[in-house]
Amino acid sequence: MIKKSRLLPSIFALLICLCSGAQAAPQAGGTKLRVEYTVKVESPAEQVYRATTVVRNVNTPRLRLELPVYRHGIYAAHFFVSNIFDLKVTDGAGNPLMFFMTHKQTWEVEANRAPEVRFSYSYRAPVLSASQAYLDGELGFFTGVHFFPMVQNRRDLPAAVRFEVPAGWAVLSTLKETGDPAAYTSADYDALADSQTMVGRFDLTKFEVDGQPRYFAATPAGKYSKARTDELIEILTRIDKVQTAIFGERPFDKYTYFYIFKQRVEGPGPDGLYTLPEIQTMNSHMHIVRPNEEDSQPARLLASANHNFFHAWNLMRMRPAEYWPIDYSREVETPLLWLAEGVTRYYMTVTRLRARYGTRDDFMMRLNEAVTDIERRPARAYLSMANASVLAAVRYQGTLAADYSYIMGGHIVGALLDLSIRRDTDSRASLDDVMRLLYQQSYKKGRGYTTDDLIRVVNQVTGRDYRGFFRRHVWGTEVPPYDEILGYAGYRLEKVVNERPSLGLGLEQKPEGVTLSGVTPGSSAAAAGLERGDILLKLGDLDIAKSGLAGVRELVTSRKGQKIPVEVRRGAEVKQTEMTISVLRDVDYRVIEVSNPTPEQLRLRDAWLKQ
């Protein structure tokens, strides 16, 4: 028989006391690591921000701060440190602290257990691109990766953020609001790095979709009319409802649309990477729109909004396993961008149909574009969709010798999978079911997905084994059986041979004149000794230096197959040569209706292309 000890209640009480004290101490004594960020618009005229990170309760010999070089959705490393100057690291009293760079954007600070470390730098932001921070006299825009370094590799740390802007400027951020319009918070570092913020003078329209708030910001203020804003908001609302129905939920509590109607930098930026017109996050997207009448039409903005909103599920949350968790320190490759980006493009066309902003002809036109783009490319014979996905960063840098678009390839696979699933299930299921189930089995369970996960879901939905399909057409380079699968809906693929003239070079109008933006290897332009960067002065009987590109198209069409004189300026030297306007033979691909489709084919077609 065991006797009860009088000591047990006292021991239990002591344990409870100790446990309670261990939990309460950080709150009462303020000993938890705390981080606060401030972004100040320091000089709009000089396009300079000041970013400050304050870390409190450090209590370690060294403190590590890491500015991201990579985020999914922008498929190459960016070294924002090239924009940083006047870096200062001090303790709370302003005394300098020694620091060392262990990587290009990682700093190790000798904190010496200082109660407070202040890490501050100025940041020059002259390039308007979705991948860069930007600032001018009326507008600032940036994402979290530009100004918020991660502290001690602590992804779990909540943070407070404050924005300091000139008088008359407003702030709009995707971060969580507080009662102070200049103060925001984030629950963890991933939310912080994912955030987007606009400061300046802009028009802001708030609306709701099914009771949930939406924000539409347009800058410069007064640029976008109320009539166009209302029309675009109607488009955004329909897209929202259609795509939410696919996944069955909205995984965000608000969504923000940032539209900047300014001319961005075209082509490679100062870091050698191609500048981007748009970028998406988990609860927002931004689009830089050329400020002309045609490009700013709401109907022209449909494609970007369509694509980026779908990414709120596919890519930003439902992510390939290589992106889970996000590694901010290096470029990350995945063989699944054909799904994350390409199937998203396919759903752009599906959404247009279901939202009644597109017709079946429009749907087929975009499928034709994808098939033509892929089947024309020599690289499709040796570069699979999965391998092309891995090369995304190389493609982004514009340095692939033979390109192959995993986006266009993914569009095709999305369409063929959708048709096959509908045929296998007598239209009881579709690609929608695969996307929804993959979302539930990956993101909702806190993990990324693999190709095997995708195949398992497709097999689960259809009751068939699709591994061979993926091995041949995604991992491999075998041309899909277009006529067989399109035939399920009463369509087939037609090839049309076209002849077109070609100069074998690219032309770009720049302030210094019409410039050769590229010369195709092996072309007559290359044989004539023309080089990228040459300034074109004369082409045939056209005085390009005076008239620009006017008449070039007509000249090339009328003189195809003939030699013409060419004059260029290279540096201080003027060169004369001649070249032949080549005749290229291309194959266009068109999805057309078979003659006399069966009732079964028509039923599947109607289910596939229903509005």
C-alpha positions in Angstrom: 0.0 0.0 0.0 1.3 3.4 -1.0 0.9 6.1 1.5 0.0 9.6 0.3 2.8 12.1 0.9 2.0 15.5 2.3 4.7 16.8 0.1 2.9 16.1 -3.2 0.4 19.0 -3.0 3.3 21.4 -2.2 5.3 20.0 -5.1 2.4 20.2 -7.5 1.7 23.8 -6.4 5.4 24.7 -6.9 5.4 23.1 -10.4 2.3 25.0 -11.4 3.8 28.2 -10.0 7.1 27.7 -11.9 5.2 26.8 -15.2 3.0 29.9 -14.9 6.0 32.1 -14.2 7.9 30.7 -17.2 5.0 31.6 -19.5 4.2 35.0 -18.0 7.7 36.3 -17.5 8.3 37.3 -21.2 5.1 39.4 -21.2 5.6 40.9 -17.8 9.4 41.5 -18.1 9.5 42.2 -21.8 12.3 39.7 -22.4 10.9 38.2 -25.6 12.8 39.1 -28.8 10.9 42.0 -30.4 11.3 43.5 -33.9 10.1 46.8 -35.2 10.5 48.2 -38.7 10.2 51.8 -40.0 10.2 52.8 -43.6 10.6 56.5 -44.2 10.2 58.4 -47.5 13.5 60.2 -47.0 13.8 62.2 -50.3 11.2 61.8 -53.1 13.3 64.1 -55.3 16.4 61.9 -54.9 14.2 58.7 -54.9 15.6 57.6 -51.5 13.9 55.7 -48.7 15.3 55.1 -45.2 14.7 51.7 -43.7 15.3 51.0 -40.0 15.1 47.7 -38.1 15.0 47.8 -34.3 15.5 44.6 -32.5 14.8 44.6 -28.7 15.8 42.2 -26.0 18.6 40.7 -28.1 20.4 38.9 -25.2 22.8 37.1 -27.6 26.5 37.7 -28.5 25.6 38.0 -32.2 22.5 39.0 -34.1 21.8 37.8 -37.6 19.9 39.9 -40.1 19.1 38.6 -43.6 17.5 40.5 -46.4 15.7 38.1 -48.9 17.4 37.6 -52.3 14.6 35.4 -53.6 10.8 34.9 -53.4 8.6 32.6 -55.4 6.8 34.3 -58.2 10.0 36.2 -59.2 12.2 33.4 -60.5 15.7 34.8 -60.1 17.8 36.1 -57.2 17.8 39.9 -56.7 20.5 41.6 -54.8 18.9 44.7 -53.4 22.1 45.5 -51.5 23.2 47.2 -54.7 20.6 50.0 -53.8 21.7 50.3 -50.2 24.0 53.1 -48.9 24.7 54.8 -45.6 24.3 51.6 -43.6 24.5 52.1 -39.8 24.4 49.5 -37.0 24.2 50.8 -33.4 23.0 49.9 -30.0 20.0 51.7 -28.4 22.3 54.5 -27.2 23.7 55.2 -30.7 27.0 53.5 -30.2 28.3 51.8 -33.3 28.4 48.0 -33.4 30.8 45.9 -35.4 29.1 43.8 -38.1 30.3 41.3 -40.8 28.6 40.3 -44.1 28.5 36.5 -44.3 26.6 36.5 -47.6 25.6 39.1 -50.1 22.6 40.2 -48.1 23.2 38.7 -44.6 24.8 40.6 -41.8 26.2 39.3 -38.5 26.2 42.0 -35.8 28.4 41.8 -32.7 25.4 42.6 -30.4 27.2 41.7 -27.2 23.8 41.1 -25.5 22.8 44.8 -26.1 19.2 45.4 -25.0 18.6 47.0 -28.4 20.2 46.8 -31.9 19.3 49.4 -34.6 20.0 48.4 -38.2 19.4 51.3 -40.7 20.2 52.1 -44.3 19.2 54.4 -47.1 17.8 52.8 -50.3 17.8 54.4 -53.8 14.7 53.3 -55.7 14.8 54.7 -59.3 13.5 51.7 -61.3 9.8 51.2 -61.8 9.5 47.5 -62.0 7.3 45.0 -60.1 10.5 43.3 -58.7 12.0 46.6 -57.4 11.2 49.2 -54.8 10.3 52.6 -56.5 10.0 56.2 -55.4 9.3 59.5 -57.1 7.7 62.8 -56.3 4.2 61.4 -56.1 4.4 57.7 -55.6 6.3 55.0 -53.7 5.8 51.2 -54.0 7.7 48.3 -52.4 7.4 44.8 -51.1 8.6 43.4 -47.9 11.7 41.9 -49.3 13.2 45.3 -49.9 13.1 46.7 -46.4 12.4 44.0 -43.8 15.4 41.8 -43.0 14.6 38.5 -41.2 16.0 38.4 -37.6 17.9 35.4 -36.3 16.2 33.2 -38.9 13.1 33.5 -36.8 10.2 33.1 -39.3 7.7 33.0 -36.3 8.5 36.5 -35.0 5.6 38.9 -35.2 6.6 42.5 -36.1 5.4 46.1 -35.9 5.8 48.3 -38.9 5.6 52.1 -39.2 5.6 54.2 -42.4 6.7 57.8 -42.4 5.6 59.8 -45.4 5.5 63.5 -46.5 2.5 65.6 -45.6 -0.4 64.9 -48.0 0.7 61.4 -48.8 -1.4 58.3 -47.9 -0.4 54.8 -47.1 -2.0 51.6 -48.3 -0.5 48.2 -47.2 -1.5 44.6 -47.3 -0.2 44.2 -43.7 -2.7 44.1 -40.8 -4.1 47.5 -39.9 -4.0 49.1 -36.4 -5.9 52.1 -35.1 -3.0 54.3 -36.3 -3.1 54.8 -40.2 0.8 54.8 -40.2 1.2 51.6 -38.1 0.7 48.0 -39.2 1.6 44.5 -37.9 2.4 41.1 -39.2 1.9 37.8 -37.5 5.2 36.3 -38.8 8.0 36.9 -41.2 6.4 35.2 -44.2 3.5 37.6 -44.0 6.0 40.5 -43.7 8.1 39.5 -46.7 5.0 38.9 -48.8 3.5 42.3 -48.1 3.0 45.1 -50.6 2.8 48.8 -49.8 1.9 51.9 -51.8 2.6 55.4 -50.5 1.9 58.7 -52.1 -1.0 60.4 -53.9 -3.4 57.8 -55.3 -7.1 57.2 -55.8 -8.5 54.6 -53.5 -11.9 52.8 -54.0 -13.1 50.3 -51.4 -15.7 47.7 -52.4 -16.9 44.3 -51.1 -17.3 40.8 -52.6 -19.6 38.6 -50.6 -19.1 40.9 -47.6 -15.3 40.8 -47.7 -13.3 44.1 -48.2 -11.5 44.8 -51.4 -9.3 47.9 -52.2 -8.5 49.3 -55.6 -5.7 51.9 -55.7 -4.8 53.8 -58.9 -2.0 56.2 -59.4 -1.3 58.9 -60.4 -4.3 60.4 -58.7 -7.0 61.5 -61.1 -5.5 59.4 -64.0 -8.1 56.6 -64.0 -11.6 57.8 -64.4 -14.5 56.7 -62.1 -16.3 55.1 -65.1 -13.3 52.9 -65.9 -12.7 52.2 -62.2 -16.3 51.0 -61.9 -16.0 48.9 -65.0 -12.8 47.3 -63.8 -14.2 46.6 -60.3 -17.1 44.8 -62.0 -14.6 42.6 -63.8 -12.5 42.0 -60.7 -15.7 41.0 -58.8 -16.7 38.4 -61.4 -13.2 36.9 -61.5 -13.2 36.8 -57.7 -16.5 34.8 -57.6 -15.6 32.4 -60.4 -12.2 31.5 -59.0 -13.4 31.2 -55.4 -16.0 28.7 -56.6 -13.1 26.5 -58.0 -11.3 26.2 -54.6 -14.3 26.5 -52.3 -13.0 29.2 -50.1 -11.2 32.6 -49.9 -8.0 32.1 -47.8 -7.6 35.8 -47.1 -9.6 38.4 -45.2 -9.0 41.2 -47.6 -7.6 41.7 -51.1 -5.8 44.8 -52.6 -5.4 45.8 -56.2 -2.5 48.2 -56.9 -2.5 49.8 -60.4 0.3 52.1 -61.5 -0.3 54.0 -64.8 3.3 54.9 -65.6 5.9 53.9 -68.1 8.1 51.3 -66.6 11.6 50.3 -67.7 11.4 47.8 -70.6 13.8 45.0 -71.1 16.8 44.3 -68.7 17.0 46.6 -65.7 20.2 47.8 -64.0 20.8 44.4 -62.4 20.7 42.7 -65.9 17.4 41.0 -65.1 14.2 41.7 -67.1 11.9 44.1 -65.4 8.4 42.9 -64.6 5.0 44.6 -65.2 3.2 42.8 -62.4 3.6 40.8 -59.2 1.3 38.9 -56.9 1.2 38.1 -53.2 -1.1 36.1 -50.9 -3.6 38.9 -50.7 -2.8 41.4 -53.4 -1.4 42.1 -56.8 0.2 45.0 -58.5 0.2 45.9 -62.2 2.2 48.6 -64.0 0.3 49.7 -67.0 1.6 51.8 -69.9 -0.2 55.2 -69.6 -2.0 55.2 -72.9 -5.6 55.0 -73.9 -5.5 51.4 -75.3 -3.5 49.7 -72.5 -5.6 51.3 -69.7 -8.9 50.0 -71.0 -10.5 47.7 -68.3 -10.8 44.9 -70.9 -7.1 45.0 -71.5 -6.4 44.7 -67.8 -8.6 41.5 -67.5 -5.8 39.0 -68.4 -3.4 40.3 -65.7 -6.1 40.5 -63.0 -7.3 37.0 -64.0 -3.9 35.4 -63.8 -2.7 37.1 -60.6 -5.9 36.5 -58.6 -5.7 32.8 -59.4 -2.2 32.8 -57.9 -3.7 33.6 -54.5 -4.4 29.9 -54.4 -2.1 28.3 -57.0 1.5 29.3 -56.3 1.2 31.6 -53.3 -0.5 29.1 -51.1 -0.7 25.8 -53.0 3.0 25.6 -53.7 5.5 23.0 -55.1 7.4 21.2 -52.3 10.6 23.1 -53.1 8.8 26.3 -52.0 7.7 24.9 -48.7 8.9 26.5 -46.5 10.1 29.5 -48.6 13.9 29.8 -48.7 14.7 33.5 -49.0 18.5 33.0 -49.2 19.0 31.5 -52.7 17.3 30.8 -56.0 15.1 27.8 -55.7 14.3 25.5 -58.6 11.2 23.4 -59.1 10.1 21.2 -62.0 6.4 22.2 -61.3 6.2 25.8 -62.6 4.3 24.4 -65.6 1.5 23.8 -63.1 2.0 26.9 -60.9 2.2 29.3 -63.9 1.0 27.4 -67.0 -2.2 25.8 -65.6 -2.9 29.3 -64.1 -2.8 30.6 -67.7 -5.2 27.9 -68.8 -7.6 29.0 -66.0 -7.4 32.5 -67.3 -9.3 31.3 -70.3 -11.7 29.2 -68.2 -12.4 32.2 -66.0 -13.1 34.4 -69.0 -15.8 31.9 -70.2 -17.4 31.4 -66.8 -17.4 35.1 -66.0 -18.8 35.8 -69.4 -15.9 38.0 -70.5 -14.9 35.6 -73.3 -16.3 33.4 -76.0 -15.5 29.9 -77.1 -13.6 31.5 -80.1 -11.5 33.5 -77.6 -10.9 30.3 -75.6 -9.7 28.5 -78.7 -7.6 31.4 -79.9 -5.5 31.3 -76.7 -5.2 27.6 -76.9 -4.0 28.0 -80.5 -1.4 30.5 -79.3 0.0 28.0 -76.7 0.1 25.1 -79.1 1.7 27.2 -81.9 4.3 28.6 -79.5 5.3 25.2 -78.2 5.2 23.1 -81.4 7.3 25.7 -83.4 10.2 25.7 -80.9 13.2 23.5 -81.7 13.8 23.1 -78.0 10.6 21.1 -77.5 12.4 18.1 -79.0 14.8 17.9 -76.1 13.5 20.2 -73.3 10.6 18.8 -71.3 8.1 21.0 -69.5 9.5 19.9 -66.1 13.1 20.7 -67.1 12.0 24.0 -68.6 10.5 24.8 -65.2 13.8 24.2 -63.5 15.4 26.7 -66.0 13.0 29.5 -65.0 15.7 31.8 -63.6 17.8 31.4 -66.8 14.7 32.2 -68.9 14.0 35.3 -66.7 17.5 36.5 -67.4 16.9 36.2 -71.1 19.9 33.9 -71.7 18.4 30.7 -72.9 19.9 29.8 -76.3 16.8 27.9 -77.3 13.7 28.9 -75.3 10.7 26.7 -74.3 7.8 28.2 -72.4 6.7 26.1 -69.5 3.8 28.6 -69.2 2.5 27.8 -72.7 3.2 24.1 -72.1 1.3 24.1 -68.9 -1.6 25.8 -70.6 -1.7 22.9 -73.1 -1.4 20.2 -70.4 -4.2 21.9 -68.4 -6.6 21.8 -71.3 -5.8 18.2 -72.2 -6.0 17.0 -68.6 -9.3 18.8 -68.2 -10.7 17.1 -71.3 -9.4 13.7 -70.3 -10.7 13.9 -66.8 -14.2 14.9 -68.1 -14.1 12.0 -70.6 -13.0 9.5 -67.9 -15.7 10.6 -65.5 -18.5 11.3 -68.0 -18.1 15.0 -66.9 -18.9 14.2 -63.3 -15.4 15.6 -62.5 -12.9 18.0 -64.1 -9.6 19.7 -63.5 -11.4 21.9 -61.0 -11.7 18.9 -58.7 -8.0 18.1 -59.1 -7.0 21.7 -58.2 -9.3 21.8 -55.2 -8.2 18.4 -53.9 -4.5 19.2 -54.4 -5.1 22.5 -52.5 -6.7 20.7 -49.6 -4.1 18.0 -49.5 -1.1 20.3 -49.6 -1.7 23.9 -48.4 -4.5 23.0 -46.0 -2.2 20.4 -44.5 0.8 22.7 -44.2 3.0 21.3 -46.9 4.0 21.6 -50.5 3.1 19.2 -53.3 5.2 17.0 -55.5 4.6 15.6 -59.0 3.7 12.3 -57.4 1.1 14.1 -55.2 -0.4 15.6 -58.3 -0.6 12.2 -60.1 -2.1 10.6 -57.1 -4.9 13.2 -57.0 -5.6 12.9 -60.7 -5.7 9.1 -60.3 -8.1 9.5 -57.3 -10.4 11.7 -59.3 -10.5 9.7 -62.5 -10.0 6.1 -61.3 -7.2 5.7 -63.9 -3.5 5.7 -63.8 -2.1 8.9 -65.4 1.6 8.3 -64.7 2.3 7.4 -68.3 0.7 10.6 -69.5 3.0 12.7 -67.2 6.1 10.6 -68.0 5.6 11.1 -71.8 4.3 14.7 -72.0 5.5 16.5 -68.8 8.7 14.7 -67.8 9.4 13.7 -71.4 9.2 15.5 -74.8 6.7 13.3 -76.6 4.1 15.4 -78.5 0.7 15.0 -76.9 -2.0 13.0 -78.9 -3.8 16.3 -79.7 -6.4 14.8 -82.1 -7.3 11.9 -79.8 -7.9 14.1 -76.7 -9.3 17.1 -78.5 -11.5 14.6 -80.3 -13.3 13.8 -77.0 -15.0 17.2 -77.5 -15.3 17.0 -81.3 -12.2 19.0 -82.2 -8.9 18.3 -84.0 -5.6 20.1 -84.6 -5.0 21.7 -88.0 -1.5 22.8 -89.3 -1.3 25.9 -91.5 2.0 26.7 -93.3 2.8 30.4 -93.5 5.5 32.4 -95.2 6.7 35.7 -93.6 9.6 38.1 -94.2 12.2 38.5 -91.5 15.1 40.9 -90.9 16.6 38.6 -88.3 16.9 41.4 -85.8 14.9 43.3 -83.2 14.3 47.0 -83.3 13.6 49.3 -80.4 12.9 53.0 -80.4 15.2 54.7 -77.9 16.0 58.4 -77.2 19.3 58.0 -79.1 17.5 56.4 -82.1 16.2 53.1 -83.4 18.5 50.5 -81.8 19.2 46.9 -82.7 17.9 45.1 -79.5 19.0 41.7 -80.8 20.4 39.9 -83.8 19.4 36.3 -84.5 22.4 34.0 -84.8 22.8 32.6 -88.3 20.5 35.3 -89.9 21.4 37.5 -92.8 21.6 40.4 -90.4 24.3 38.5 -88.5 26.1 37.6 -91.8 26.0 41.3 -92.6 28.0 42.1 -89.5 25.2 43.9 -87.6 25.4 43.8 -83.8 23.1 44.4 -80.9 23.3 48.0 -79.8 23.9 49.4 -83.3 21.9 52.5 -84.1 20.0 52.0 -87.3 20.3 55.0 -89.7 19.1 53.7 -93.0 17.2 50.6 -94.1 16.7 50.2 -97.9 15.4 53.6 -99.1 14.1 54.6 -95.6 15.8 57.3 -93.6 15.4 55.7 -90.2 17.3 58.5 -88.4 14.7 61.0 -89.5 11.5 59.0 -89.7 12.0 56.3 -87.1 10.2 53.0 -87.7 7.5 54.4 -90.0 7.3 52.3 -93.2 9.6 49.5 -92.0 6.8 46.9 -92.0 5.8 47.8 -95.6 9.4 47.7 -96.8 10.1 44.3 -95.3 6.9 42.9 -96.8 7.4 44.3 -100.3 11.2 43.4 -100.5 11.2 39.9 -99.0 13.9 37.7 -100.5 15.8 40.8 -101.8 19.0 42.5 -100.8 18.8 45.9 -99.3 21.4 48.5 -98.2 21.8 49.1 -94.4 23.6 51.9 -92.6 24.2 51.8 -88.8 26.2 53.8 -86.3 28.4 51.9 -83.9 29.9 54.2 -81.3 31.4 57.1 -83.3 31.7 55.1 -86.6 29.1 54.8 -89.4 29.0 51.5 -91.2 27.4 50.6 -94.5 26.5 47.0 -95.4 23.7 45.0 -97.1 21.5 42.2 -96.0 18.8 39.9 -97.4 15.3 40.1 -96.2 14.8 36.4 -95.5 11.6 34.4 -96.0 10.7 32.2 -93.1 8.2 29.4 -93.2 6.2 28.9 -90.0 3.5 26.5 -89.0 0.5 27.8 -87.2 -1.7 25.4 -85.3 -5.5 25.8 -85.0 -8.0 23.8 -83.0 -11.0 23.3 -85.4 -14.3 21.4 -85.2 -14.5 17.9 -86.7 -17.2 17.4 -89.3 -20.3 15.8 -87.9 -19.5 15.7 -84.1 -21.4 13.0 -82.2 -24.0 13.8 -79.5 -21.5 12.5 -77.0 -18.8 14.8 -78.2 -21.1 17.8 -78.1 -22.2 17.0 -74.6 -18.6 16.9 -73.4 -17.9 20.1 -75.3 -20.7 21.9 -73.7 -19.6 20.8 -70.2 -16.0 21.8 -71.0 -16.8 25.2 -72.4 -19.9 26.2 -70.5 -20.4 29.8 -69.5 
